């Protein structure tokens, strides 16, 4: 009976402590301050300070709330790990006591492809929504180009002994014996085709009085195709001049990808319609690659002239996740006209893009029968000028 009495007193004390603040609040006549809004529900216009995230979209009167864009692009694409070969300038005979002791390679330089700028275009269409000044935008990008590079005939061997003293090209494409297969000239052609289709939704607003920001998110569809053809020709065994060899390697990679894309566009307003531009975006795409490798070689023995041909064709289909990042800076100008019934905007940006691991060409270290090969997985880089025009109507 004593234990029950003690427990009752304990619970009464806890209840008194819990209700004491409420009793005190009622006695003093004070109430708990109310929040201006609860976490979760959207804000009303009356709860916002004037200018806080105020819309910065273009507003033309008596309009369809539609805009169209067109862009001229002049970009340079660069692909890693497609060099033609290594050029060895050997030590001439007699300049050293024991010349050419480095396994037929000395004073080596690697050839680099001659990447050039190529034109392309974009066009898009967008619409302003009657939903808190959001807008939707769809854009198509077309960029197709390529390069041609080569190695001119190199200085031939003039040695009368078994010590070469000329220039020799050791190939980096295809599969060769790296100590005995060398050539005198080579040609290479690389083709690149890129097509993008972007869909996004975003909202442009003021952050301060001079900075307009537009975050956006959406989706991207990408189609990227590459083709690489490399041809080598020359004498194989230069010491005796008894054999000749030619080889051609054709590699192709066709891919499609789809995935999310997000970014931000910013404009620093300088006045009189002039602004500085800074944009950035990133996407990650589920990508399927279909690769094809065709190697053809001919080995001719002199003077019997019996060609020994070798043809190898290998294909592969593989899926990966691939990322892409783009950043650009520039300047622009825009203005209303015809009593604000139209708005025109012109801009020029210089941008930089990285497509990670786009080189899916596979090189073989030896004959494919023993499956020794590697994928270089080089990155694809693009940079260049984009000139834009936009019309709101």
C-alpha positions as a Markdown table, in Angstrom:
| # | Residue | x | y | z |
|---|---|---|---|---|
| 1 | Unk | 0.0 | 0.0 | 0.0 |
| 2 | Unk | 2.9 | 2.3 | 0.7 |
| 3 | Unk | 4.4 | 1.7 | -2.7 |
| 4 | Unk | 1.2 | 2.6 | -4.5 |
| 5 | Unk | 1.0 | 5.9 | -2.6 |
| 6 | Unk | 4.5 | 6.8 | -3.6 |
| 7 | Unk | 3.9 | 6.0 | -7.3 |
| 8 | Unk | 0.7 | 8.2 | -7.3 |
| 9 | Unk | 2.6 | 11.1 | -5.8 |
| 10 | Unk | 5.4 | 10.7 | -8.5 |
| 11 | Unk | 2.9 | 10.9 | -11.4 |
| 12 | Unk | 1.1 | 13.9 | -9.9 |
| 13 | Unk | 4.5 | 15.7 | -9.7 |
| 14 | Unk | 5.3 | 14.9 | -13.4 |
| 15 | Unk | 1.9 | 16.1 | -14.5 |
| 16 | Unk | 2.3 | 19.4 | -12.6 |
| 17 | Unk | 5.7 | 20.1 | -14.1 |
| 18 | Unk | 4.3 | 19.5 | -17.6 |
| 19 | Unk | 1.3 | 21.8 | -17.3 |
| 20 | Unk | 3.0 | 24.6 | -15.4 |
| 21 | Unk | 4.2 | 26.6 | -18.5 |
| 22 | Unk | 0.7 | 26.5 | -20.0 |
| 23 | Unk | -0.9 | 27.7 | -16.7 |
| 24 | Unk | 1.6 | 30.5 | -16.4 |
| 25 | Unk | 1.0 | 31.6 | -20.0 |
| 26 | Unk | -2.7 | 31.8 | -19.4 |
| 27 | Unk | -2.3 | 33.7 | -16.2 |
| 28 | Unk | 0.0 | 36.4 | -17.8 |
| 29 | Unk | -2.4 | 36.8 | -20.8 |
| 30 | Unk | 0.5 | 36.2 | -23.3 |
| 31 | Unk | 0.0 | 33.9 | -26.4 |
| 32 | Unk | 2.6 | 32.0 | -28.5 |
| 33 | Unk | 3.7 | 34.1 | -31.5 |
| 34 | Unk | 2.4 | 32.8 | -34.8 |
| 35 | Unk | 4.6 | 31.9 | -37.7 |
| 36 | Unk | 4.1 | 33.8 | -41.0 |
| 37 | Unk | 3.9 | 30.4 | -42.8 |
| 38 | Unk | 4.3 | 26.8 | -41.9 |
| 39 | Unk | 6.9 | 24.6 | -43.4 |
| 40 | Unk | 5.6 | 23.1 | -46.6 |
| 41 | Unk | 2.7 | 25.2 | -47.9 |
| 42 | Unk | 3.5 | 27.6 | -50.7 |
| 43 | Unk | 3.8 | 31.4 | -50.1 |
| 44 | Unk | 1.3 | 33.9 | -51.2 |
| 45 | Unk | 2.3 | 37.1 | -53.0 |
| 46 | Unk | 1.5 | 39.2 | -49.9 |
| 47 | Unk | 4.1 | 37.3 | -47.8 |
| 48 | Unk | 6.9 | 38.2 | -50.2 |
| 49 | Unk | 9.0 | 41.3 | -50.0 |
| 50 | Unk | 8.8 | 43.4 | -53.2 |
| 51 | Unk | 11.7 | 42.4 | -55.5 |
| 52 | Unk | 12.5 | 39.1 | -53.7 |
| 53 | Unk | 12.9 | 36.6 | -56.6 |
| 54 | Unk | 10.9 | 38.9 | -58.8 |
| 55 | Unk | 10.4 | 37.5 | -62.3 |
| 56 | Unk | 13.1 | 38.5 | -64.8 |
| 57 | Unk | 11.5 | 36.9 | -67.8 |
| 58 | Unk | 10.8 | 38.9 | -71.0 |
| 59 | Unk | 7.2 | 40.2 | -71.0 |
| 60 | Unk | 5.9 | 41.5 | -74.4 |
| 61 | Unk | 2.3 | 42.9 | -74.6 |
| 62 | Unk | -0.5 | 41.4 | -76.7 |
| 63 | Unk | 1.8 | 38.3 | -77.2 |
| 64 | Unk | 1.5 | 34.6 | -77.6 |
| 65 | Unk | 4.1 | 34.2 | -74.8 |
| 66 | Unk | 6.3 | 32.3 | -77.3 |
| 67 | Unk | 9.9 | 32.8 | -78.3 |
| 68 | Unk | 12.2 | 31.3 | -80.9 |
| 69 | Unk | 16.0 | 31.0 | -80.9 |
| 70 | Unk | 18.6 | 30.3 | -83.6 |
| 71 | Unk | 22.4 | 29.9 | -83.1 |
| 72 | Unk | 25.5 | 29.7 | -85.3 |
| 73 | Unk | 28.2 | 27.6 | -83.7 |
| 74 | Unk | 31.9 | 27.5 | -84.7 |
| 75 | Unk | 33.5 | 24.8 | -82.6 |
| 76 | Unk | 36.7 | 22.7 | -82.4 |
| 77 | Unk | 36.4 | 19.1 | -81.3 |
| 78 | Unk | 39.4 | 17.2 | -79.9 |
| 79 | Unk | 39.6 | 13.5 | -79.2 |
| 80 | Unk | 42.2 | 11.9 | -76.9 |
| 81 | Unk | 44.2 | 8.8 | -77.9 |
| 82 | Unk | 43.8 | 8.9 | -81.7 |
| 83 | Unk | 47.5 | 9.8 | -82.5 |
| 84 | Unk | 48.8 | 8.2 | -85.7 |
| 85 | Unk | 52.2 | 7.0 | -84.3 |
| 86 | Unk | 55.6 | 7.8 | -83.0 |
| 87 | Unk | 58.4 | 9.1 | -85.2 |
| 88 | Unk | 61.9 | 7.9 | -84.4 |
| 89 | Unk | 64.9 | 10.0 | -85.6 |
| 90 | Unk | 67.7 | 7.5 | -85.3 |
| 91 | Unk | 71.4 | 8.4 | -84.7 |
| 92 | Unk | 73.3 | 8.5 | -88.0 |
| 93 | Unk | 76.0 | 5.9 | -88.4 |
| 94 | Unk | 79.4 | 7.0 | -87.3 |
| 95 | Unk | 78.4 | 9.7 | -84.9 |
| 96 | Unk | 78.7 | 7.4 | -81.9 |
| 97 | Unk | 80.9 | 4.4 | -81.2 |
| 98 | Unk | 78.0 | 2.1 | -80.6 |
| 99 | Unk | 75.0 | 3.8 | -82.3 |
| 100 | Unk | 71.4 | 2.7 | -82.1 |
| 101 | Unk | 71.4 | 0.6 | -79.0 |
| 102 | Unk | 67.7 | 1.4 | -78.1 |
| 103 | Unk | 65.9 | -1.3 | -80.0 |
| 104 | Unk | 65.3 | 0.7 | -83.2 |
| 105 | Unk | 63.9 | 3.7 | -81.4 |
| 106 | Unk | 65.7 | 6.9 | -80.6 |
| 107 | Unk | 64.7 | 10.6 | -80.3 |
| 108 | Unk | 61.0 | 9.8 | -80.5 |
| 109 | Unk | 58.2 | 12.3 | -81.0 |
| 110 | Unk | 54.5 | 11.5 | -81.0 |
| 111 | Unk | 52.4 | 12.8 | -83.9 |
| 112 | Unk | 49.3 | 14.9 | -83.1 |
| 113 | Unk | 46.1 | 15.1 | -85.1 |
| 114 | Unk | 45.4 | 18.5 | -86.8 |
| 115 | Unk | 42.1 | 19.4 | -85.1 |
| 116 | Unk | 40.3 | 22.3 | -86.8 |
| 117 | Unk | 37.2 | 24.4 | -86.2 |
| 118 | Unk | 33.9 | 23.4 | -87.9 |
| 119 | Unk | 30.5 | 25.2 | -88.2 |
| 120 | Unk | 27.1 | 24.0 | -86.9 |
| 121 | Unk | 23.8 | 25.3 | -85.7 |
| 122 | Unk | 21.1 | 25.3 | -83.0 |
| 123 | Unk | 17.5 | 26.2 | -83.1 |
| 124 | Unk | 14.9 | 26.2 | -80.4 |
| 125 | Unk | 11.4 | 27.2 | -79.3 |
| 126 | Unk | 10.0 | 28.1 | -75.9 |
| 127 | Unk | 6.9 | 29.3 | -74.2 |
| 128 | Unk | 6.2 | 31.3 | -71.0 |
| 129 | Unk | 3.8 | 29.6 | -68.6 |
| 130 | Unk | 1.1 | 31.3 | -66.5 |
| 131 | Unk | 2.6 | 29.5 | -63.5 |
| 132 | Unk | 4.8 | 31.7 | -61.4 |
| 133 | Unk | 6.6 | 32.9 | -64.5 |
| 134 | Unk | 8.1 | 29.5 | -65.4 |
| 135 | Unk | 8.9 | 28.7 | -69.0 |
| 136 | Unk | 9.5 | 25.6 | -71.1 |
| 137 | Unk | 12.2 | 25.3 | -73.8 |
| 138 | Unk | 13.2 | 22.8 | -76.5 |
| 139 | Unk | 16.4 | 23.0 | -78.5 |
| 140 | Unk | 18.1 | 21.0 | -81.2 |
| 141 | Unk | 21.9 | 21.1 | -81.7 |
| 142 | Unk | 23.7 | 19.9 | -84.9 |
| 143 | Unk | 27.5 | 19.7 | -85.1 |
| 144 | Unk | 29.1 | 17.5 | -87.7 |
| 145 | Unk | 32.8 | 17.7 | -88.7 |
| 146 | Unk | 36.1 | 15.9 | -89.0 |
| 147 | Unk | 39.8 | 16.2 | -89.7 |
| 148 | Unk | 42.4 | 14.8 | -92.0 |
| 149 | Unk | 45.9 | 14.3 | -90.8 |
| 150 | Unk | 49.0 | 12.5 | -92.1 |
| 151 | Unk | 52.7 | 11.8 | -91.9 |
| 152 | Unk | 54.6 | 12.7 | -95.0 |
| 153 | Unk | 57.3 | 10.3 | -96.3 |
| 154 | Unk | 60.1 | 10.4 | -93.9 |
| 155 | Unk | 63.8 | 10.6 | -94.5 |
| 156 | Unk | 64.9 | 7.1 | -95.8 |
| 157 | Unk | 67.7 | 5.0 | -94.5 |
| 158 | Unk | 71.0 | 5.6 | -96.2 |
| 159 | Unk | 73.1 | 3.1 | -94.2 |
| 160 | Unk | 74.7 | 0.3 | -96.0 |
| 161 | Unk | 74.9 | -1.8 | -92.9 |
| 162 | Unk | 72.4 | -3.2 | -90.5 |
| 163 | Unk | 72.2 | 0.1 | -88.6 |
| 164 | Unk | 69.3 | 2.3 | -89.6 |
| 165 | Unk | 70.0 | 6.0 | -89.6 |
| 166 | Unk | 66.7 | 7.4 | -91.1 |
| 167 | Unk | 63.3 | 8.3 | -89.7 |
| 168 | Unk | 60.7 | 5.6 | -88.9 |
| 169 | Unk | 57.1 | 5.7 | -88.0 |
| 170 | Unk | 55.9 | 3.3 | -85.3 |
| 171 | Unk | 52.1 | 3.0 | -85.4 |
| 172 | Unk | 49.8 | 3.6 | -82.5 |
| 173 | Unk | 46.6 | 2.4 | -84.1 |
| 174 | Unk | 45.9 | -1.2 | -84.8 |
| 175 | Unk | 48.0 | -4.2 | -83.8 |
| 176 | Unk | 51.6 | -4.5 | -84.7 |
| 177 | Unk | 54.9 | -5.9 | -83.5 |
| 178 | Unk | 56.3 | -2.8 | -82.0 |
| 179 | Unk | 60.0 | -3.7 | -82.6 |
| 180 | Unk | 59.9 | -4.7 | -86.3 |
| 181 | Unk | 56.8 | -3.0 | -87.9 |
| 182 | Unk | 57.6 | 0.6 | -88.9 |
| 183 | Unk | 56.6 | 2.7 | -91.8 |
| 184 | Unk | 57.5 | 5.7 | -93.9 |
| 185 | Unk | 54.2 | 7.5 | -94.2 |
| 186 | Unk | 50.6 | 7.4 | -93.0 |
| 187 | Unk | 47.2 | 9.1 | -93.4 |
| 188 | Unk | 44.3 | 9.5 | -91.0 |
| 189 | Unk | 40.7 | 10.7 | -91.2 |
| 190 | Unk | 38.4 | 11.3 | -88.2 |
| 191 | Unk | 34.7 | 12.0 | -88.5 |
| 192 | Unk | 32.5 | 13.2 | -85.6 |
| 193 | Unk | 28.7 | 13.7 | -85.7 |
| 194 | Unk | 26.8 | 15.1 | -82.7 |
| 195 | Unk | 23.1 | 15.7 | -82.4 |
| 196 | Unk | 21.4 | 16.9 | -79.2 |
| 197 | Unk | 17.7 | 17.3 | -78.3 |
| 198 | Unk | 17.2 | 19.2 | -75.0 |
| 199 | Unk | 14.0 | 19.8 | -73.1 |
| 200 | Unk | 14.0 | 22.0 | -70.0 |
| 201 | Unk | 11.8 | 24.0 | -67.7 |
| 202 | Unk | 13.2 | 27.0 | -65.7 |
| 203 | Unk | 12.4 | 30.3 | -64.1 |
| 204 | Unk | 14.3 | 33.6 | -64.6 |
| 205 | Unk | 14.4 | 35.9 | -61.6 |
| 206 | Unk | 16.3 | 38.8 | -60.1 |
| 207 | Unk | 18.9 | 38.2 | -57.4 |
| 208 | Unk | 19.5 | 41.8 | -56.4 |
| 209 | Unk | 18.9 | 44.6 | -58.9 |
| 210 | Unk | 21.6 | 43.8 | -61.5 |
| 211 | Unk | 21.8 | 40.0 | -61.6 |
| 212 | Unk | 19.2 | 37.9 | -63.3 |
| 213 | Unk | 19.5 | 34.1 | -62.7 |
| 214 | Unk | 17.7 | 31.3 | -64.4 |
| 215 | Unk | 18.0 | 27.7 | -62.9 |
| 216 | Unk | 16.6 | 25.0 | -65.1 |
| 217 | Unk | 16.3 | 21.2 | -65.3 |
| 218 | Unk | 15.1 | 18.7 | -67.8 |
| 219 | Unk | 16.3 | 15.9 | -70.1 |
| 220 | Unk | 18.7 | 15.4 | -72.9 |
| 221 | Unk | 18.8 | 13.0 | -75.8 |
| 222 | Unk | 22.2 | 12.6 | -77.5 |
| 223 | Unk | 23.4 | 10.8 | -80.6 |
| 224 | Unk | 27.2 | 10.7 | -81.1 |
| 225 | Unk | 28.9 | 8.9 | -84.0 |
| 226 | Unk | 32.6 | 8.6 | -84.6 |
| 227 | Unk | 34.7 | 7.0 | -87.4 |
| 228 | Unk | 38.5 | 6.7 | -87.5 |
| 229 | Unk | 40.4 | 5.5 | -90.5 |
| 230 | Unk | 44.2 | 5.2 | -90.4 |
| 231 | Unk | 46.4 | 3.9 | -93.2 |
| 232 | Unk | 50.1 | 3.0 | -93.0 |
| 233 | Unk | 52.4 | 2.1 | -95.9 |
| 234 | Unk | 56.1 | 1.6 | -96.5 |
| 235 | Unk | 58.8 | -0.9 | -96.5 |
| 236 | Unk | 58.7 | -3.3 | -93.5 |
| 237 | Unk | 62.3 | -4.5 | -93.4 |
| 238 | Unk | 64.4 | -1.5 | -94.5 |
| 239 | Unk | 67.7 | -3.3 | -94.1 |
| 240 | Unk | 67.4 | -5.7 | -97.0 |
| 241 | Unk | 64.5 | -4.0 | -98.9 |
| 242 | Unk | 62.9 | -7.4 | -99.6 |
| 243 | Unk | 59.4 | -6.8 | -98.2 |
| 244 | Unk | 56.7 | -4.2 | -98.2 |
| 245 | Unk | 53.6 | -3.8 | -96.0 |
| 246 | Unk | 50.4 | -1.8 | -96.0 |
| 247 | Unk | 47.8 | -1.7 | -93.4 |
| 248 | Unk | 44.4 | 0.1 | -93.0 |
| 249 | Unk | 42.4 | 0.3 | -89.8 |
| 250 | Unk | 38.8 | 1.4 | -89.7 |
| 251 | Unk | 37.1 | 2.0 | -86.3 |
| 252 | Unk | 33.6 | 3.3 | -85.7 |
| 253 | Unk | 31.5 | 4.1 | -82.6 |
| 254 | Unk | 27.8 | 4.8 | -82.7 |
| 255 | Unk | 26.0 | 5.8 | -79.5 |
| 256 | Unk | 22.7 | 7.1 | -78.2 |
| 257 | Unk | 22.1 | 8.4 | -74.7 |
| 258 | Unk | 19.2 | 9.8 | -72.6 |
| 259 | Unk | 19.2 | 11.2 | -69.1 |
| 260 | Unk | 18.6 | 14.2 | -66.8 |
| 261 | Unk | 20.2 | 17.6 | -67.4 |
| 262 | Unk | 20.4 | 20.6 | -65.1 |
| 263 | Unk | 22.1 | 24.0 | -65.1 |
| 264 | Unk | 21.9 | 27.7 | -64.5 |
| 265 | Unk | 22.0 | 30.8 | -66.7 |
| 266 | Unk | 23.1 | 34.2 | -65.4 |
| 267 | Unk | 23.1 | 37.7 | -66.7 |
| 268 | Unk | 24.8 | 40.7 | -65.1 |
| 269 | Unk | 22.9 | 43.7 | -66.3 |
| 270 | Unk | 25.2 | 46.6 | -67.2 |
| 271 | Unk | 22.5 | 49.0 | -68.6 |
| 272 | Unk | 21.1 | 50.1 | -72.0 |
| 273 | Unk | 20.2 | 46.4 | -72.6 |
| 274 | Unk | 23.9 | 45.2 | -72.4 |
| 275 | Unk | 24.7 | 42.3 | -70.1 |
| 276 | Unk | 27.5 | 39.9 | -69.3 |
| 277 | Unk | 26.7 | 36.2 | -69.5 |
| 278 | Unk | 27.8 | 33.2 | -67.5 |
| 279 | Unk | 26.2 | 29.8 | -68.0 |
| 280 | Unk | 26.8 | 26.2 | -66.9 |
| 281 | Unk | 25.1 | 22.9 | -67.2 |
| 282 | Unk | 25.7 | 19.1 | -66.6 |
| 283 | Unk | 24.0 | 15.9 | -67.7 |
| 284 | Unk | 24.4 | 12.2 | -67.0 |
| 285 | Unk | 23.2 | 9.9 | -69.8 |
| 286 | Unk | 22.5 | 6.2 | -70.0 |
| 287 | Unk | 24.4 | 5.5 | -73.2 |
| 288 | Unk | 24.6 | 2.5 | -75.5 |
| 289 | Unk | 27.6 | 2.1 | -77.7 |
| 290 | Unk | 27.9 | -0.1 | -80.8 |
| 291 | Unk | 31.5 | -0.3 | -81.9 |
| 292 | Unk | 33.1 | -1.9 | -85.0 |
| 293 | Unk | 36.7 | -2.5 | -85.8 |
| 294 | Unk | 37.9 | -3.6 | -89.3 |
| 295 | Unk | 41.6 | -4.2 | -89.8 |
| 296 | Unk | 43.1 | -5.0 | -93.2 |
| 297 | Unk | 46.8 | -5.6 | -93.9 |
| 298 | Unk | 48.8 | -6.7 | -96.9 |
| 299 | Unk | 52.3 | -8.1 | -96.8 |
| 300 | Unk | 54.1 | -8.4 | -100.1 |
| 301 | Unk | 57.4 | -10.3 | -100.7 |
| 302 | Unk | 59.7 | -9.0 | -103.3 |
| 303 | Unk | 60.4 | -10.2 | -106.0 |
| 304 | Unk | 57.9 | -13.0 | -105.9 |
| 305 | Unk | 55.0 | -10.6 | -105.1 |
| 306 | Unk | 52.8 | -12.9 | -103.2 |
| 307 | Unk | 50.4 | -10.8 | -101.2 |
| 308 | Unk | 49.5 | -12.1 | -97.8 |
| 309 | Unk | 46.3 | -10.5 | -96.7 |
| 310 | Unk | 44.9 | -10.3 | -93.2 |
| 311 | Unk | 41.3 | -9.1 | -92.5 |
| 312 | Unk | 39.9 | -8.8 | -89.0 |
| 313 | Unk | 36.4 | -7.6 | -88.1 |
| 314 | Unk | 35.3 | -7.2 | -84.5 |
| 315 | Unk | 32.1 | -5.7 | -83.1 |
| 316 | Unk | 30.8 | -4.9 | -79.6 |
| 317 | Unk | 27.6 | -3.5 | -77.9 |
| 318 | Unk | 28.0 | -2.1 | -74.4 |
| 319 | Unk | 26.0 | 0.2 | -72.0 |
| 320 | Unk | 27.5 | 2.8 | -69.8 |
| 321 | Unk | 26.6 | 6.0 | -67.8 |
| 322 | Unk | 28.4 | 9.0 | -69.4 |
| 323 | Unk | 28.7 | 12.5 | -68.0 |
| 324 | Unk | 29.0 | 15.8 | -69.8 |
| 325 | Unk | 29.8 | 19.3 | -68.5 |
| 326 | Unk | 29.5 | 22.6 | -70.3 |
| 327 | Unk | 30.4 | 26.2 | -69.3 |
| 328 | Unk | 30.4 | 29.4 | -71.3 |
| 329 | Unk | 30.9 | 33.1 | -70.9 |
| 330 | Unk | 30.0 | 36.0 | -73.2 |
| 331 | Unk | 28.0 | 39.2 | -73.6 |
| 332 | Unk | 24.6 | 40.1 | -75.0 |
| 333 | Unk | 22.2 | 42.9 | -75.8 |
| 334 | Unk | 18.4 | 43.0 | -75.9 |
| 335 | Unk | 15.6 | 45.5 | -76.4 |
| 336 | Unk | 11.8 | 45.9 | -76.8 |
| 337 | Unk | 10.4 | 47.5 | -79.8 |
| 338 | Unk | 7.1 | 48.4 | -81.5 |
| 339 | Unk | 5.5 | 49.5 | -78.2 |
| 340 | Unk | 6.8 | 46.4 | -76.4 |
| 341 | Unk | 5.0 | 44.1 | -78.8 |
| 342 | Unk | 8.3 | 42.4 | -79.7 |
| 343 | Unk | 11.6 | 41.7 | -78.0 |
| 344 | Unk | 14.9 | 40.9 | -79.7 |
| 345 | Unk | 18.0 | 39.6 | -78.0 |
| 346 | Unk | 21.5 | 39.0 | -79.5 |
| 347 | Unk | 24.5 | 37.4 | -77.7 |
| 348 | Unk | 27.8 | 35.8 | -78.3 |
| 349 | Unk | 29.4 | 33.2 | -76.0 |
| 350 | Unk | 32.6 | 31.2 | -75.9 |
| 351 | Unk | 32.1 | 27.8 | -74.3 |
| 352 | Unk | 34.0 | 24.7 | -73.2 |
| 353 | Unk | 32.6 | 21.2 | -73.0 |
| 354 | Unk | 33.9 | 17.8 | -71.8 |
| 355 | Unk | 32.5 | 14.5 | -72.8 |
| 356 | Unk | 34.1 | 11.9 | -70.6 |
| 357 | Unk | 35.3 | 8.5 | -72.0 |
| 358 | Unk | 33.9 | 8.9 | -75.5 |
| 359 | Unk | 36.8 | 7.2 | -77.3 |
| 360 | Unk | 35.5 | 3.6 | -77.5 |
| 361 | Unk | 37.9 | 2.5 | -80.2 |
| 362 | Unk | 39.7 | -0.7 | -79.2 |
| 363 | Unk | 43.4 | -1.3 | -79.9 |
| 364 | Unk | 44.9 | -4.7 | -80.0 |
| 365 | Unk | 48.4 | -5.4 | -78.6 |
| 366 | Unk | 48.7 | -8.6 | -80.5 |
| 367 | Unk | 46.6 | -10.9 | -82.7 |
| 368 | Unk | 43.0 | -10.9 | -81.5 |
| 369 | Unk | 43.1 | -14.7 | -81.2 |
| 370 | Unk | 44.7 | -14.3 | -77.8 |
| 371 | Unk | 42.4 | -11.4 | -76.9 |
| 372 | Unk | 45.1 | -8.9 | -75.7 |
| 373 | Unk | 43.5 | -5.5 | -76.2 |
| 374 | Unk | 42.7 | -2.3 | -74.5 |
| 375 | Unk | 40.2 | 0.6 | -74.8 |
| 376 | Unk | 41.9 | 4.0 | -74.6 |
| 377 | Unk | 38.8 | 5.7 | -73.2 |
| 378 | Unk | 39.9 | 9.1 | -74.1 |
| 379 | Unk | 37.8 | 12.2 | -73.5 |
| 380 | Unk | 36.1 | 14.3 | -76.1 |
| 381 | Unk | 36.7 | 18.1 | -75.8 |
| 382 | Unk | 34.8 | 20.8 | -77.6 |
| 383 | Unk | 35.3 | 24.6 | -77.4 |
| 384 | Unk | 34.3 | 27.4 | -79.6 |
| 385 | Unk | 32.1 | 30.4 | -80.4 |
| 386 | Unk | 28.3 | 30.4 | -80.3 |
| 387 | Unk | 26.3 | 33.4 | -81.7 |
| 388 | Unk | 22.7 | 33.5 | -80.6 |
| 389 | Unk | 19.5 | 35.3 | -81.6 |
| 390 | Unk | 16.2 | 35.3 | -79.9 |
| 391 | Unk | 12.8 | 36.7 | -80.7 |
| 392 | Unk | 9.9 | 37.0 | -78.3 |
| 393 | Unk | 6.4 | 37.6 | -79.8 |
